[in-house]
C-alpha cells in the first residue's frame, strides 16, 4: 500500500523535519515543496496498518503542524497498475 502525505511545518524547520522523516523505514521519498504545504512524503508498506503507523510517525515529528494524507487507489494509473 502506498500513501502520499503533504505536511506543513513551522517556518525555518523544513530541513530538520525532512531529516527526521527520511530515516523512517516506510518512507520511500521525501522532498521540500513550495506552496500550501512544506514537505511531500511518499510512504509504502505491506498493509494499511503499517501505512497508518508511518502516518502517525510523520505527524509526531517535532515542528510538523498539519498533515494531509492521500492513500493510493490501486488500478487507477501510474506504475502501480502492475503491482496488484
CNS distance restraints for C-alpha pairs under 8 A (distance, minus, plus):
assign (resid   1 and name CA) (resid  44 and name CA) 5.59 0.50 0.50
assign (resid   1 and name CA) (resid  45 and name CA) 5.44 0.50 0.50
assign (resid   1 and name CA) (resid  46 and name CA) 5.97 0.50 0.50
assign (resid   1 and name CA) (resid  47 and name CA) 5.81 0.50 0.50
assign (resid   1 and name CA) (resid  48 and name CA) 6.44 0.50 0.50
assign (resid   1 and name CA) (resid  51 and name CA) 7.13 0.50 0.50
assign (resid   1 and name CA) (resid  71 and name CA) 7.94 0.50 0.50
assign (resid   1 and name CA) (resid  72 and name CA) 7.30 0.50 0.50
assign (resid   2 and name CA) (resid  42 and name CA) 7.19 0.50 0.50
assign (resid   2 and name CA) (resid  43 and name CA) 5.67 0.50 0.50
assign (resid   2 and name CA) (resid  44 and name CA) 4.43 0.50 0.50
assign (resid   2 and name CA) (resid  45 and name CA) 6.68 0.50 0.50
assign (resid   2 and name CA) (resid  51 and name CA) 7.39 0.50 0.50
assign (resid   2 and name CA) (resid  71 and name CA) 6.21 0.50 0.50
assign (resid   2 and name CA) (resid  72 and name CA) 5.60 0.50 0.50
assign (resid   3 and name CA) (resid  42 and name CA) 5.97 0.50 0.50
assign (resid   3 and name CA) (resid  43 and name CA) 5.42 0.50 0.50
assign (resid   3 and name CA) (resid  44 and name CA) 6.59 0.50 0.50
assign (resid   3 and name CA) (resid  51 and name CA) 7.25 0.50 0.50
assign (resid   3 and name CA) (resid  69 and name CA) 6.81 0.50 0.50
assign (resid   3 and name CA) (resid  70 and name CA) 5.53 0.50 0.50
assign (resid   3 and name CA) (resid  71 and name CA) 4.10 0.50 0.50
assign (resid   3 and name CA) (resid  72 and name CA) 5.47 0.50 0.50
assign (resid   4 and name CA) (resid  40 and name CA) 7.25 0.50 0.50
assign (resid   4 and name CA) (resid  41 and name CA) 5.68 0.50 0.50
assign (resid   4 and name CA) (resid  42 and name CA) 4.61 0.50 0.50
assign (resid   4 and name CA) (resid  43 and name CA) 6.35 0.50 0.50
assign (resid   4 and name CA) (resid  69 and name CA) 5.76 0.50 0.50
assign (resid   4 and name CA) (resid  70 and name CA) 5.08 0.50 0.50
assign (resid   4 and name CA) (resid  71 and name CA) 6.26 0.50 0.50
assign (resid   4 and name CA) (resid  72 and name CA) 7.54 0.50 0.50
assign (resid   5 and name CA) (resid  40 and name CA) 5.98 0.50 0.50
assign (resid   5 and name CA) (resid  41 and name CA) 4.95 0.50 0.50
assign (resid   5 and name CA) (resid  42 and name CA) 6.33 0.50 0.50
assign (resid   5 and name CA) (resid  43 and name CA) 7.79 0.50 0.50
assign (resid   5 and name CA) (resid  55 and name CA) 7.54 0.50 0.50
assign (resid   5 and name CA) (resid  67 and name CA) 6.51 0.50 0.50
assign (resid   5 and name CA) (resid  68 and name CA) 5.65 0.50 0.50
assign (resid   5 and name CA) (resid  69 and name CA) 4.42 0.50 0.50
assign (resid   5 and name CA) (resid  70 and name CA) 6.27 0.50 0.50
assign (resid   6 and name CA) (resid  37 and name CA) 6.05 0.50 0.50
assign (resid   6 and name CA) (resid  38 and name CA) 7.39 0.50 0.50
assign (resid   6 and name CA) (resid  39 and name CA) 5.83 0.50 0.50
assign (resid   6 and name CA) (resid  40 and name CA) 4.88 0.50 0.50
assign (resid   6 and name CA) (resid  41 and name CA) 6.34 0.50 0.50
assign (resid   6 and name CA) (resid  67 and name CA) 5.52 0.50 0.50
assign (resid   6 and name CA) (resid  68 and name CA) 5.08 0.50 0.50
assign (resid   6 and name CA) (resid  69 and name CA) 6.34 0.50 0.50
assign (resid   7 and name CA) (resid  37 and name CA) 5.64 0.50 0.50
assign (resid   7 and name CA) (resid  38 and name CA) 5.92 0.50 0.50
assign (resid   7 and name CA) (resid  39 and name CA) 5.07 0.50 0.50
assign (resid   7 and name CA) (resid  40 and name CA) 6.52 0.50 0.50
assign (resid   7 and name CA) (resid  41 and name CA) 7.81 0.50 0.50
assign (resid   7 and name CA) (resid  64 and name CA) 6.71 0.50 0.50
assign (resid   7 and name CA) (resid  65 and name CA) 7.51 0.50 0.50
assign (resid   7 and name CA) (resid  66 and name CA) 5.73 0.50 0.50
assign (resid   7 and name CA) (resid  67 and name CA) 4.30 0.50 0.50
assign (resid   7 and name CA) (resid  68 and name CA) 6.42 0.50 0.50
assign (resid   8 and name CA) (resid  36 and name CA) 7.68 0.50 0.50
assign (resid   8 and name CA) (resid  37 and name CA) 4.92 0.50 0.50
assign (resid   8 and name CA) (resid  38 and name CA) 5.01 0.50 0.50
assign (resid   8 and name CA) (resid  39 and name CA) 6.51 0.50 0.50
assign (resid   8 and name CA) (resid  64 and name CA) 5.89 0.50 0.50
assign (resid   8 and name CA) (resid  65 and name CA) 5.64 0.50 0.50
assign (resid   8 and name CA) (resid  66 and name CA) 5.18 0.50 0.50
assign (resid   8 and name CA) (resid  67 and name CA) 6.26 0.50 0.50
assign (resid   9 and name CA) (resid  13 and name CA) 6.78 0.50 0.50
assign (resid   9 and name CA) (resid  14 and name CA) 6.56 0.50 0.50
assign (resid   9 and name CA) (resid  17 and name CA) 7.62 0.50 0.50
assign (resid   9 and name CA) (resid  38 and name CA) 6.47 0.50 0.50
assign (resid   9 and name CA) (resid  39 and name CA) 7.91 0.50 0.50
assign (resid   9 and name CA) (resid  63 and name CA) 5.35 0.50 0.50
assign (resid   9 and name CA) (resid  64 and name CA) 4.21 0.50 0.50
assign (resid   9 and name CA) (resid  65 and name CA) 5.07 0.50 0.50
assign (resid   9 and name CA) (resid  66 and name CA) 7.01 0.50 0.50
assign (resid  10 and name CA) (resid  14 and name CA) 7.46 0.50 0.50
assign (resid  10 and name CA) (resid  63 and name CA) 5.39 0.50 0.50
assign (resid  10 and name CA) (resid  64 and name CA) 6.59 0.50 0.50
assign (resid  10 and name CA) (resid  65 and name CA) 6.71 0.50 0.50
assign (resid  13 and name CA) (resid  17 and name CA) 6.16 0.50 0.50
assign (resid  13 and name CA) (resid  63 and name CA) 6.71 0.50 0.50
assign (resid  14 and name CA) (resid  18 and name CA) 6.12 0.50 0.50
assign (resid  14 and name CA) (resid  32 and name CA) 7.07 0.50 0.50
assign (resid  14 and name CA) (resid  38 and name CA) 6.92 0.50 0.50
assign (resid  14 and name CA) (resid  39 and name CA) 7.35 0.50 0.50
assign (resid  15 and name CA) (resid  19 and name CA) 6.12 0.50 0.50
assign (resid  15 and name CA) (resid  32 and name CA) 7.87 0.50 0.50
assign (resid  16 and name CA) (resid  20 and name CA) 6.39 0.50 0.50
assign (resid  17 and name CA) (resid  21 and name CA) 6.19 0.50 0.50
assign (resid  17 and name CA) (resid  61 and name CA) 6.77 0.50 0.50
assign (resid  17 and name CA) (resid  62 and name CA) 7.19 0.50 0.50
assign (resid  17 and name CA) (resid  63 and name CA) 6.92 0.50 0.50
assign (resid  17 and name CA) (resid  64 and name CA) 7.13 0.50 0.50
assign (resid  18 and name CA) (resid  22 and name CA) 5.99 0.50 0.50
assign (resid  18 and name CA) (resid  30 and name CA) 6.73 0.50 0.50
assign (resid  18 and name CA) (resid  31 and name CA) 7.11 0.50 0.50
assign (resid  18 and name CA) (resid  32 and name CA) 7.30 0.50 0.50
assign (resid  18 and name CA) (resid  39 and name CA) 7.18 0.50 0.50
assign (resid  19 and name CA) (resid  23 and name CA) 6.99 0.50 0.50
assign (resid  20 and name CA) (resid  24 and name CA) 7.43 0.50 0.50
assign (resid  20 and name CA) (resid  61 and name CA) 7.03 0.50 0.50
assign (resid  21 and name CA) (resid  27 and name CA) 7.32 0.50 0.50
assign (resid  21 and name CA) (resid  30 and name CA) 7.37 0.50 0.50
assign (resid  21 and name CA) (resid  58 and name CA) 6.26 0.50 0.50
assign (resid  21 and name CA) (resid  61 and name CA) 7.38 0.50 0.50
assign (resid  22 and name CA) (resid  27 and name CA) 6.18 0.50 0.50
assign (resid  22 and name CA) (resid  28 and name CA) 7.98 0.50 0.50
assign (resid  22 and name CA) (resid  29 and name CA) 7.23 0.50 0.50
assign (resid  22 and name CA) (resid  30 and name CA) 6.17 0.50 0.50
assign (resid  23 and name CA) (resid  27 and name CA) 7.35 0.50 0.50
assign (resid  24 and name CA) (resid  54 and name CA) 7.62 0.50 0.50
assign (resid  24 and name CA) (resid  57 and name CA) 7.94 0.50 0.50
assign (resid  26 and name CA) (resid  43 and name CA) 5.30 0.50 0.50
assign (resid  26 and name CA) (resid  44 and name CA) 5.45 0.50 0.50
assign (resid  26 and name CA) (resid  45 and name CA) 6.03 0.50 0.50
assign (resid  26 and name CA) (resid  50 and name CA) 7.97 0.50 0.50
assign (resid  26 and name CA) (resid  51 and name CA) 7.46 0.50 0.50
assign (resid  26 and name CA) (resid  54 and name CA) 6.25 0.50 0.50
assign (resid  27 and name CA) (resid  41 and name CA) 7.00 0.50 0.50
assign (resid  27 and name CA) (resid  42 and name CA) 5.92 0.50 0.50
assign (resid  27 and name CA) (resid  43 and name CA) 4.43 0.50 0.50
assign (resid  27 and name CA) (resid  44 and name CA) 6.52 0.50 0.50
assign (resid  27 and name CA) (resid  54 and name CA) 7.74 0.50 0.50
assign (resid  28 and name CA) (resid  41 and name CA) 7.67 0.50 0.50
assign (resid  28 and name CA) (resid  42 and name CA) 5.47 0.50 0.50
assign (resid  28 and name CA) (resid  43 and name CA) 5.39 0.50 0.50
assign (resid  28 and name CA) (resid  44 and name CA) 6.51 0.50 0.50
assign (resid  29 and name CA) (resid  40 and name CA) 7.92 0.50 0.50
assign (resid  29 and name CA) (resid  41 and name CA) 5.72 0.50 0.50
assign (resid  29 and name CA) (resid  42 and name CA) 5.05 0.50 0.50
assign (resid  29 and name CA) (resid  43 and name CA) 7.16 0.50 0.50
assign (resid  30 and name CA) (resid  39 and name CA) 6.97 0.50 0.50
assign (resid  30 and name CA) (resid  40 and name CA) 5.52 0.50 0.50
assign (resid  30 and name CA) (resid  41 and name CA) 4.43 0.50 0.50
assign (resid  30 and name CA) (resid  42 and name CA) 6.39 0.50 0.50
assign (resid  31 and name CA) (resid  39 and name CA) 5.67 0.50 0.50
assign (resid  31 and name CA) (resid  40 and name CA) 5.19 0.50 0.50
assign (resid  31 and name CA) (resid  41 and name CA) 6.66 0.50 0.50
assign (resid  32 and name CA) (resid  38 and name CA) 5.67 0.50 0.50
assign (resid  32 and name CA) (resid  39 and name CA) 4.47 0.50 0.50
assign (resid  32 and name CA) (resid  40 and name CA) 6.22 0.50 0.50
assign (resid  33 and name CA) (resid  37 and name CA) 6.76 0.50 0.50
assign (resid  33 and name CA) (resid  38 and name CA) 5.11 0.50 0.50
assign (resid  33 and name CA) (resid  39 and name CA) 5.51 0.50 0.50
assign (resid  33 and name CA) (resid  40 and name CA) 6.54 0.50 0.50
assign (resid  34 and name CA) (resid  38 and name CA) 5.97 0.50 0.50
assign (resid  43 and name CA) (resid  51 and name CA) 6.88 0.50 0.50
assign (resid  43 and name CA) (resid  54 and name CA) 7.17 0.50 0.50
assign (resid  44 and name CA) (resid  51 and name CA) 6.57 0.50 0.50
assign (resid  45 and name CA) (resid  50 and name CA) 5.80 0.50 0.50
assign (resid  45 and name CA) (resid  51 and name CA) 5.68 0.50 0.50
assign (resid  46 and name CA) (resid  50 and name CA) 6.90 0.50 0.50
assign (resid  46 and name CA) (resid  51 and name CA) 7.98 0.50 0.50
assign (resid  47 and name CA) (resid  51 and name CA) 6.56 0.50 0.50
assign (resid  48 and name CA) (resid  52 and name CA) 6.00 0.50 0.50
assign (resid  49 and name CA) (resid  53 and name CA) 6.16 0.50 0.50
assign (resid  50 and name CA) (resid  54 and name CA) 6.21 0.50 0.50
assign (resid  51 and name CA) (resid  55 and name CA) 6.22 0.50 0.50
assign (resid  52 and name CA) (resid  56 and name CA) 6.27 0.50 0.50
assign (resid  53 and name CA) (resid  57 and name CA) 6.28 0.50 0.50
assign (resid  54 and name CA) (resid  58 and name CA) 6.29 0.50 0.50
assign (resid  55 and name CA) (resid  59 and name CA) 6.17 0.50 0.50
assign (resid  55 and name CA) (resid  69 and name CA) 7.87 0.50 0.50
assign (resid  56 and name CA) (resid  60 and name CA) 6.16 0.50 0.50
assign (resid  57 and name CA) (resid  61 and name CA) 6.56 0.50 0.50
assign (resid  58 and name CA) (resid  64 and name CA) 7.84 0.50 0.50
assign (resid  59 and name CA) (resid  64 and name CA) 6.32 0.50 0.50
assign (resid  59 and name CA) (resid  65 and name CA) 7.80 0.50 0.50
assign (resid  59 and name CA) (resid  66 and name CA) 7.30 0.50 0.50
assign (resid  59 and name CA) (resid  67 and name CA) 6.68 0.50 0.50
assign (resid  60 and name CA) (resid  64 and name CA) 7.14 0.50 0.50
assign (resid  74 and name CA) (resid  80 and name CA) 6.37 0.50 0.50
assign (resid  74 and name CA) (resid  81 and name CA) 6.36 0.50 0.50
assign (resid  74 and name CA) (resid  84 and name CA) 7.39 0.50 0.50
assign (resid  75 and name CA) (resid  80 and name CA) 6.82 0.50 0.50
assign (resid  75 and name CA) (resid  81 and name CA) 4.72 0.50 0.50
assign (resid  75 and name CA) (resid  84 and name CA) 7.73 0.50 0.50
assign (resid  76 and name CA) (resid  81 and name CA) 6.88 0.50 0.50
assign (resid  77 and name CA) (resid  81 and name CA) 6.14 0.50 0.50
assign (resid  79 and name CA) (resid  83 and name CA) 7.78 0.50 0.50
assign (resid  80 and name CA) (resid  84 and name CA) 7.46 0.50 0.50
